[in-house]
Amino acid sequence: AARLCSGAGSKAQAAGGAGAMLRHLARKLRASGPVTVAEYMREALTNPGQGYYTRRGGVGESGDFITSPEISQVFGELIGIWYISEWIAMGKPSTFQLVELGPGRGTLTEDILRVFKQLSSVLSKCDVSVHLVEVSPKLSEIQAAMLTGGKVQASPEDESAYMKGISKTGIPIFWYRDIQDVPPGYSFYLAHEFFDALPIHKFQRTEKGWREVLVDIDPEVPDQLRFVLSPSRTPATQNFIQPEETRDHVEVCPEAGVIVQRLASRIEKDGGAALVADYGHDGTKTDTFRGFRNHKLHDVLSAPGTADLTADVDFSYLRKMAQGKTATLGPIKQREFLKNMGIDLRLQVLLQNSGDPATREQLLHSYDMLMNPEKMGDCFNFFALLPHHRVVRPDKKDKPESKSPLPPVAGFHELLLK
């Protein structure tokens, strides 16, 4: 299966070296006391020596979790069509940068580039480039092999990109470690299963008020980790809990807030749009922190560095963090978004063009995986940041009769297929 909703699951890859990360964390905890869940996640996932993503990052059937692009090429094709649709709706600017955050193996980018090639006559007067934000050296190698056939070169130290190449379809591709390194300009951003892996802070309501959940060594079992509550309010408790909060357990991802602020500022200044696809909720869920290893749920505190750690994205928090700089759409369920994008029609075409029973069965299985509410259809959501003028036309009092209706936003509205 894929990495699904809380409580249903699959995500993360075993390997030796679990002991090294645990020993490192144990030394740290004994020296300085309990750490926040965010600090624990950061160490377990991105520690330069033993972190899960920096060492491996197990996407795909042989790894720890499968993402939608790995299941069906149709998913990536429809995302590619979404970007072209929005580019047309925004007046076909002469250049656009496709910026993907955490591109995994590069499968989604490859599917999108295939659509761009098929529609090259539409994009012929547009200068398109691809910009990948990737911290994992291992994954950037895999992406380079998939997208360029390995034809990449390291960039000079003074350039913001650390690697560059040309895609198999002839489009320039650049790699960066941080979104701030991506050059400004008209850009379409993509974050597919990116925000769910960013470090979260966890908070619990108690009789004495809000307390932060921390990770510590278990004094009874020296080589085991456990959750504890902070004895008093922490800076994060004061900064991240809203006065109107009604839940008793809350997860907040400040890093996601910072990234959304940056995206919103860039879109406000340079134009473009951002599409976020992830599992999450609209400010309703409580404890969603979980681990995946070999496609099965895994104890988050066990064998750190060998499992993927993840938490549902709080889209209400992302909306708040956009701070009104852009309009926001969604979240809407993946099955609604893909249906609005014409997945049923695309499936029919593929089935008609396929004479092989095994291929047809695979197509139907993939469709079920993406659309079934019990599988990925309801767990995953789509959310977009768009310039205000894309969804609300400026009020022109002088010629109200000249207003033509704004084109609907693909995926978020039902499109009439011509």
NORLIN-V294119 format. One record per pair of residues at least 24 apart in sequence whose C-alpha atoms are under 10 Angstrom apart, sorted by the first residue. I is the first residue (numbers start at 1). GAP is how many residues later the second one is. Records with the same first field share a line. If there is no record, write none. Layout:
I = GAP / GAP
This chain:
1 = 60 / 64 / 65 / 66 / 70 / 294 / 295 / 368 / 374 / 375
2 = 57 / 58 / 59 / 62 / 63 / 64 / 65 / 66 / 68 / 69 / 293 / 294 / 367 / 368 / 373 / 374
3 = 61 / 62 / 63 / 64 / 65 / 190 / 276 / 288 / 289 / 292 / 293 / 294 / 307 / 372 / 373 / 376 / 377
4 = 61 / 62 / 63 / 274 / 275 / 370 / 371 / 372 / 373 / 374 / 375 / 376
5 = 274 / 275 / 283 / 306 / 307 / 369 / 370 / 371 / 373 / 374 / 375
6 = 273 / 274 / 279 / 281 / 282 / 283 / 284 / 285 / 291 / 304 / 305 / 306 / 373
7 = 281 / 282 / 283 / 290
8 = 288 / 289 / 366 / 367 / 371
9 = 56 / 281 / 282 / 283 / 284 / 286 / 287 / 288 / 289 / 366
10 = 54 / 55 / 56 / 281 / 282 / 283 / 284 / 285 / 286 / 287 / 288 / 298
11 = 46 / 47 / 48 / 49 / 52 / 53 / 54 / 55 / 56 / 279 / 280 / 281 / 282 / 283 / 284 / 285 / 286 / 287 / 296 / 297 / 298 / 299
12 = 40 / 41 / 44 / 45 / 46 / 47 / 51 / 52 / 53 / 54 / 279 / 280 / 281 / 282 / 283 / 284 / 285 / 286 / 293 / 294 / 295 / 296 / 297
13 = 39 / 43 / 44 / 45 / 46 / 49 / 50 / 51 / 52 / 279 / 280 / 281 / 282 / 283 / 292 / 293 / 294 / 295
14 = 38 / 42 / 44 / 49 / 50 / 278 / 279 / 280 / 289 / 291 / 292 / 293 / 294
15 = 37 / 40 / 41 / 288 / 290 / 291 / 292
16 = 287 / 289 / 290
17 = 32 / 33 / 34 / 286 / 287 / 288 / 289
18 = 26 / 32 / 33 / 34 / 284 / 285 / 286 / 287 / 288 / 289
19 = 31 / 204 / 284 / 285 / 286 / 287
20 = 29 / 30 / 283 / 284 / 285
21 = 26 / 28 / 29 / 30 / 31 / 282 / 283 / 284 / 285
22 = 28 / 201 / 202 / 203 / 279 / 280 / 281 / 282 / 283
23 = 200
24 = 26
25 = 190 / 191 / 192 / 198 / 200 / 279
26 = 190 / 191 / 192 / 196 / 197 / 198 / 199
27 = 190
28 = 188 / 189
29 = 186 / 187 / 188 / 196
30 = 186 / 187
33 = 181 / 182 / 183 / 184
34 = 179 / 180 / 181 / 182 / 183 / 192 / 193 / 194 / 195 / 196
35 = 178 / 179 / 180 / 181 / 192 / 193 / 195
36 = 163 / 164 / 165 / 166 / 176 / 177 / 178 / 179 / 180 / 191 / 192 / 193 / 194 / 198 / 200
37 = 162 / 163 / 164 / 165 / 166 / 175 / 176 / 177 / 178 / 179 / 190 / 214 / 252
38 = 160 / 161 / 162 / 163 / 164 / 175 / 176 / 177 / 214 / 215 / 216 / 217
39 = 160 / 161 / 162 / 175 / 176
40 = 159 / 160 / 161 / 174 / 175 / 176 / 260 / 261 / 264
41 = 156 / 157 / 158 / 159 / 160 / 259 / 260 / 263 / 264 / 267 / 268 / 269
42 = 155 / 156 / 157 / 158 / 267
43 = 156 / 261 / 262
44 = 256 / 257 / 259 / 260 / 261 / 262 / 263 / 264 / 265
45 = 152 / 153 / 154 / 259 / 260 / 261 / 262 / 263 / 264 / 265
46 = 89 / 90 / 259
47 = 258
48 = 88
49 = 256
50 = 254 / 255 / 256
51 = 85 / 253 / 254 / 255 / 256 / 257
52 = 84 / 252 / 253 / 254 / 255 / 256 / 257
53 = 51 / 82 / 83 / 84 / 85 / 86 / 144 / 252 / 253 / 254 / 255
54 = 81 / 82 / 83 / 84 / 85 / 251
55 = 81 / 82 / 83 / 84 / 250 / 251
56 = 80 / 81 / 82 / 83 / 249 / 250
57 = 47 / 48 / 79 / 81 / 82 / 249 / 250 / 251
58 = 46 / 47 / 81 / 235 / 236 / 237 / 248 / 249 / 250
59 = 45 / 46 / 80
60 = 44 / 45 / 235
61 = 233 / 234
62 = 232 / 233
63 = 230 / 231 / 232
64 = 228 / 229 / 230 / 231 / 232 / 242 / 243 / 244
65 = 227 / 228 / 229 / 230 / 231 / 243
66 = 229
67 = 37 / 40 / 41 / 125 / 126 / 303 / 309
68 = 39 / 40 / 124 / 125 / 209 / 298 / 301 / 302 / 308 / 312
69 = 35 / 36 / 37 / 38 / 39 / 40 / 41 / 42 / 123 / 301
70 = 34 / 35 / 36 / 37 / 38 / 296
71 = 291 / 292 / 294 / 295 / 296 / 298 / 299
72 = 35 / 36 / 39 / 290 / 291 / 293 / 294 / 295 / 297 / 298
73 = 34 / 35 / 37 / 38 / 39 / 41 / 290 / 293
74 = 34 / 37 / 38 / 264 / 269 / 272 / 273 / 276 / 289 / 292 / 293 / 296
75 = 33 / 36 / 37 / 263 / 266 / 268 / 291 / 292 / 295
76 = 31 / 32 / 33 / 34 / 35 / 36 / 37 / 38 / 39
77 = 31 / 32 / 33 / 34 / 35 / 36 / 37 / 38 / 39 / 266 / 269
78 = 33 / 34 / 37 / 259 / 260 / 262 / 263 / 264 / 265 / 268 / 332 / 333
79 = 29 / 30 / 32 / 33 / 36 / 111 / 196 / 259 / 262 / 331 / 332
80 = 28 / 29 / 30 / 31 / 32 / 33 / 34 / 35 / 36
81 = 31 / 34 / 35 / 38 / 260 / 329 / 330
82 = 30 / 193 / 259 / 327 / 328 / 329
83 = 29 / 33 / 105 / 106 / 107 / 189 / 190 / 191 / 192 / 327
84 = 28 / 31 / 32 / 35 / 38 / 39 / 104 / 326
85 = 322 / 323 / 324 / 325 / 326
86 = 102 / 186 / 187 / 300 / 304 / 321 / 322 / 323 / 324
87 = 36 / 100 / 101 / 185 / 186
88 = 34 / 35 / 319
89 = 301 / 317 / 318 / 319 / 320 / 321
90 = 181 / 182 / 183 / 297 / 299 / 300 / 317
92 = 30 / 31 / 33 / 34
93 = 32 / 33 / 34 / 93 / 178 / 179
94 = 29 / 30 / 31 / 32 / 33 / 34 / 92
95 = 28 / 30 / 31 / 32 / 33 / 34 / 90 / 91 / 92
96 = 30 / 31 / 32 / 33 / 34 / 89 / 90 / 91 / 92 / 175 / 176
97 = 30 / 31 / 32 / 33 / 34 / 76 / 85 / 86 / 87 / 88 / 89 / 90 / 91 / 92 / 175
98 = 30 / 31 / 32 / 33 / 34 / 75 / 88 / 89 / 90 / 91 / 92 / 174 / 175 / 176
99 = 30 / 31 / 32 / 33 / 34 / 74 / 75 / 76 / 80 / 83 / 88 / 89 / 90 / 91 / 92 / 175
100 = 30 / 31 / 32 / 33 / 34 / 75 / 79 / 88 / 89 / 90 / 91 / 92 / 94 / 174 / 175
101 = 30 / 31 / 32 / 33 / 34 / 75 / 76 / 77 / 78 / 88 / 89 / 90 / 91 / 92 / 93 / 94 / 175
102 = 30 / 31 / 32 / 33 / 34 / 37 / 38 / 75 / 88 / 89 / 90 / 91 / 92 / 93 / 95
103 = 28 / 29 / 30 / 31 / 36 / 37 / 40 / 87 / 88 / 89 / 90 / 91
104 = 28 / 30 / 32 / 35 / 36 / 38 / 39 / 88 / 89 / 90
105 = 33 / 34 / 35 / 36 / 37 / 38 / 39 / 40 / 41 / 42
106 = 26 / 33 / 34 / 35 / 36 / 37 / 38 / 39 / 40 / 41
107 = 35 / 36 / 39 / 40
108 = 82 / 84
109 = 34 / 37 / 38 / 81
110 = 33 / 36 / 37 / 38 / 57 / 58 / 59
111 = 36
113 = 34 / 54 / 55 / 56 / 57 / 58
114 = 54 / 55
116 = 53 / 55
117 = 52 / 53 / 54
127 = 44 / 45
128 = 42 / 43 / 44 / 45 / 59
129 = 37 / 38 / 41 / 42 / 43 / 44 / 45 / 58
130 = 34 / 35 / 36 / 37 / 41 / 42 / 43 / 44 / 45 / 57 / 58
131 = 30 / 33 / 41 / 42 / 43 / 44 / 45 / 48 / 50 / 51 / 52 / 56 / 58
132 = 29 / 31 / 32 / 41 / 42 / 43 / 44 / 45 / 46 / 47 / 50 / 57 / 58
133 = 28 / 41 / 42 / 43 / 44 / 45 / 46 / 47 / 48 / 49
134 = 41 / 42 / 43 / 44 / 45
135 = 40 / 41 / 42 / 43
136 = 41
137 = 40
140 = 35 / 36
143 = 32
144 = 29 / 30 / 31
147 = 24 / 26
148 = 24 / 25
178 = 81
179 = 80 / 83 / 84
180 = 79 / 82 / 83
184 = 82 / 83 / 85 / 86 / 87
185 = 81 / 82 / 84 / 85 / 86 / 87
186 = 80 / 81 / 83 / 84 / 85 / 86 / 87
187 = 76 / 79 / 80 / 83 / 84 / 85 / 86 / 87
188 = 75 / 79 / 83 / 84 / 85 / 86 / 87 / 197 / 198
189 = 74 / 78 / 83 / 84 / 85 / 86 / 87 / 195 / 196
190 = 83 / 84 / 85 / 86 / 87 / 194
191 = 83 / 84 / 85 / 86 / 87 / 191 / 192
192 = 83 / 84 / 85 / 86 / 87 / 190
193 = 83 / 84 / 85 / 86 / 117 / 119 / 120 / 187
194 = 62 / 82 / 83 / 84 / 85 / 116 / 119
195 = 58 / 60 / 61 / 62 / 64 / 65 / 81 / 82 / 83 / 84 / 85 / 115 / 116 / 117 / 118 / 119 / 123
196 = 57 / 60 / 81 / 82 / 83 / 84 / 93 / 113 / 114 / 115 / 116 / 117 / 118
197 = 56 / 59 / 92 / 111 / 112 / 113 / 114 / 115 / 116
198 = 55 / 56 / 57 / 58 / 111 / 112 / 113 / 115
199 = 52 / 53 / 54 / 55 / 56 / 57 / 110 / 111 / 112
200 = 50 / 51 / 52 / 53 / 54 / 55 / 56 / 89 / 110 / 111 / 112 / 113
201 = 35 / 36 / 39 / 49 / 50 / 51 / 52 / 53
202 = 27 / 34 / 35 / 47 / 48 / 49 / 50 / 51 / 84 / 85 / 86 / 87
203 = 26 / 27 / 30 / 31 / 33 / 34 / 37 / 38 / 45 / 46 / 47 / 48 / 49 / 83 / 84
204 = 25 / 26 / 33 / 43 / 44 / 45 / 46 / 47 / 82 / 83
205 = 41 / 42 / 43 / 44 / 45
206 = 42 / 43
208 = 24 / 25
209 = 24 / 28
210 = 24 / 27 / 28 / 31 / 38 / 39 / 40
211 = 25 / 26 / 27 / 38
212 = 24 / 25 / 37 / 38 / 39
213 = 24 / 36 / 37 / 38
215 = 86
216 = 85
223 = 79
224 = 77 / 78 / 79
225 = 75 / 76 / 77 / 78 / 79
226 = 74 / 75 / 76
227 = 74
245 = 38
246 = 38
247 = 36 / 37 / 38 / 39
248 = 38 / 39
249 = 36 / 37 / 38
250 = 33 / 34 / 35 / 36 / 37 / 38 / 64
251 = 32 / 34 / 35 / 36 / 37 / 38 / 60 / 61 / 62 / 63
252 = 59 / 61 / 62 / 65
253 = 58 / 59 / 60 / 61 / 64 / 65
254 = 63 / 64 / 67
256 = 57 / 58 / 61 / 62 / 65
257 = 60 / 61 / 62 / 63 / 64 / 65
258 = 60 / 63 / 64
259 = 59 / 62 / 63
260 = 57 / 58 / 59 / 60 / 61 / 62 / 63 / 125
261 = 57 / 58 / 59 / 60 / 61 / 62 / 63 / 64 / 65
262 = 59 / 60
263 = 59 / 62 / 63 / 122
264 = 57 / 58 / 59 / 60 / 61 / 62 / 63 / 64 / 121 / 122 / 123
265 = 57 / 58 / 59 / 60 / 61
266 = 59 / 60
267 = 58 / 59 / 118 / 119 / 120 / 121
268 = 56 / 57 / 58 / 59 / 117 / 118 / 119 / 120
269 = 56 / 118
270 = 117
271 = 55 / 115 / 116
272 = 113 / 114 / 115 / 118
273 = 53 / 54 / 55 / 111 / 112 / 113 / 114 / 117
274 = 54 / 109 / 110 / 111 / 112 / 113
275 = 53 / 54 / 107 / 108 / 109 / 110 / 111
276 = 39 / 54 / 55 / 105 / 106 / 107 / 108 / 109
277 = 36 / 54 / 55 / 56 / 57 / 103 / 104 / 105 / 106 / 107
278 = 34 / 35 / 36 / 37 / 53 / 55 / 56 / 101 / 102 / 103 / 104 / 105
279 = 31 / 32 / 33 / 34 / 35 / 36 / 52 / 54 / 55 / 97 / 99 / 100 / 101 / 102 / 103
280 = 31 / 32 / 33 / 34 / 35 / 36 / 51 / 53 / 98 / 99 / 100 / 101 / 102
281 = 31 / 32 / 33 / 34 / 35 / 36 / 50 / 51 / 98 / 99 / 100
282 = 30 / 31 / 32 / 33 / 34 / 35 / 36 / 37 / 48 / 49 / 50 / 99
283 = 30 / 31 / 32 / 33 / 34 / 35
284 = 30 / 31 / 32
285 = 27 / 28 / 29
286 = 26 / 28
287 = 24 / 25
288 = 24 / 25
312 = 67 / 68
313 = 67 / 68
315 = 66 / 67 / 68
318 = 65 / 67
319 = 64 / 65 / 66
322 = 63
324 = 63 / 64
325 = 60 / 61 / 62 / 63
326 = 58 / 59 / 60 / 61 / 62 / 63 / 64
327 = 57 / 58 / 59 / 60 / 61 / 62 / 63 / 64 / 65
328 = 55 / 56 / 57 / 58 / 59 / 60 / 63
329 = 53 / 54 / 55 / 56 / 57 / 62 / 80 / 83
330 = 51 / 52 / 53 / 54 / 55 / 81 / 82
331 = 49 / 50 / 51 / 52 / 53 / 81
332 = 46 / 48 / 49 / 50 / 51 / 52 / 79 / 80
333 = 38 / 40 / 43 / 44 / 45 / 46 / 47 / 48 / 49 / 50 / 79
334 = 36 / 37 / 38 / 39 / 42 / 43 / 44 / 45 / 46 / 47 / 48 / 49 / 77
335 = 32 / 33 / 35 / 36 / 37 / 38 / 41 / 42 / 43 / 44 / 45 / 46 / 47 / 76
336 = 35 / 41 / 42 / 45 / 46 / 75 / 76 / 77 / 78
337 = 34 / 40 / 44 / 45 / 46 / 73 / 74 / 75 / 76 / 77
338 = 32 / 33 / 39 / 44 / 72 / 73 / 74
339 = 32 / 72 / 73 / 74 / 75 / 76
340 = 69 / 70 / 71 / 72 / 73 / 74 / 75 / 76 / 77
341 = 69 / 70 / 71 / 72 / 73 / 74 / 75 / 76
342 = 68 / 69 / 72 / 73 / 74 / 75
343 = 24 / 28
345 = 72
382 = 29 / 30
383 = 28 / 29
384 = 25 / 28
